[in-house]
Amino acid sequence: MEAEEQAAIRADFAAVVNLAPAEIEAFLDTAESKRVGAKGDAGGESVGHRSGRRIVAIRRTKVADLSDADYAHMKKVIGYVRRHLAQGGPDEDVEHSDWRYSLMNWGHDPLKD
């Protein structure tokens, strides 16, 4: 992957992930975070919850140390957040909605500027 493409991915990732690592970690500890999202056949941790932990690790990694797998995950996060924002949230009580909680697992709070 070329440096220009990596820089573009990092910029898009920074634009969609509007929660700091500590904010993501705090949210991942909540019942709301653990309740939402698609879980595998065996149940357990949701895809979004696992992604949140990975986002925290990526955000704490030096740019020079990011792997191709990190860039692939950043692209996945960018796509997820953009798709869900485009779908729009609920008409009422966005603050307490599963839609918002799912996005927050992926590092984006739609209520945050």
C-alpha positions in Angstrom: 0.0 0.0 0.0 1.4 3.4 -1.0 2.0 6.2 1.5 -0.6 8.4 -0.1 -3.3 5.7 0.3 -2.3 5.1 3.9 -2.5 8.9 4.6 -5.9 9.1 3.1 -7.1 6.1 5.2 -5.7 7.7 8.3 -7.4 11.0 7.6 -10.8 9.3 6.9 -10.4 7.2 10.0 -9.7 10.3 12.1 -12.7 12.0 10.7 -15.2 9.1 11.5 -13.7 8.1 14.9 -14.7 11.0 17.0 -14.2 9.3 20.4 -10.9 9.3 22.2 -9.4 5.9 23.1 -10.3 6.5 26.8 -13.9 7.3 25.8 -14.2 4.2 23.7 -12.8 2.0 26.6 -15.2 3.6 29.1 -18.2 2.9 26.7 -17.1 -0.7 26.0 -17.4 -1.4 29.8 -21.1 -0.4 29.8 -24.1 -2.8 29.5 -25.3 -0.8 26.5 -22.1 -1.5 24.6 -22.2 -5.2 25.4 -25.9 -5.6 24.6 -25.9 -4.2 21.0 -24.4 -5.6 17.8 -24.2 -8.8 15.8 -22.8 -11.7 17.8 -21.4 -15.0 16.4 -23.2 -18.3 16.5 -21.8 -18.9 20.0 -23.0 -15.5 21.3 -20.3 -13.7 23.3 -18.7 -10.5 22.1 -20.3 -8.6 19.3 -18.4 -7.7 16.1 -18.7 -4.0 17.0 -17.4 -4.5 20.6 -14.4 -6.4 19.3 -13.9 -3.6 16.8 -13.9 -1.0 19.5 -11.1 -2.7 21.3 -9.1 -2.9 18.0 -9.8 0.9 17.3 -8.3 1.7 20.7 -5.2 -0.3 19.9 -4.9 1.3 16.5 -5.3 4.8 17.9 -2.5 4.1 20.4 -0.1 2.7 17.7 2.5 4.9 16.1 1.8 5.6 12.4 5.1 3.9 11.4 4.1 0.7 13.3 0.6 0.4 11.7 0.3 -2.9 9.8 -1.6 -3.7 6.6 -4.2 -5.4 8.9 -4.6 -2.2 10.8 -5.2 -0.3 7.6 -7.8 -2.9 6.5 -9.6 -2.5 9.9 -9.5 1.3 9.6 -11.2 0.9 6.1 -13.8 -1.4 7.7 -14.5 1.2 10.4 -14.8 4.0 7.9 -17.3 2.0 5.8 -19.4 0.9 8.8 -19.7 4.4 10.3 -20.5 6.1 6.9 -23.1 3.4 6.1 -24.9 3.7 9.4 -24.8 7.5 9.4 -26.3 7.5 5.9 -29.2 5.2 7.1 -30.0 7.8 9.7 -31.0 7.1 13.3 -34.3 6.9 15.0 -36.7 9.8 15.0 -36.9 9.9 18.7 -34.5 9.4 21.6 -31.3 9.0 19.6 -29.3 9.4 22.8 -30.5 6.1 24.2 -30.8 4.2 20.9 -29.2 0.9 19.8 -28.2 2.8 16.6 -26.1 5.2 18.6 -24.7 2.5 20.9 -23.6 0.5 17.9 -21.9 3.4 16.3 -20.1 4.2 19.6 -18.8 0.6 19.7 -17.2 1.6 16.4 -15.7 4.8 17.8 -18.3 7.3 16.6 -20.8 9.2 18.7 -23.4 10.8 16.4 -24.3 13.3 19.2 -20.7 14.6 19.5 -19.6 17.5 17.4 
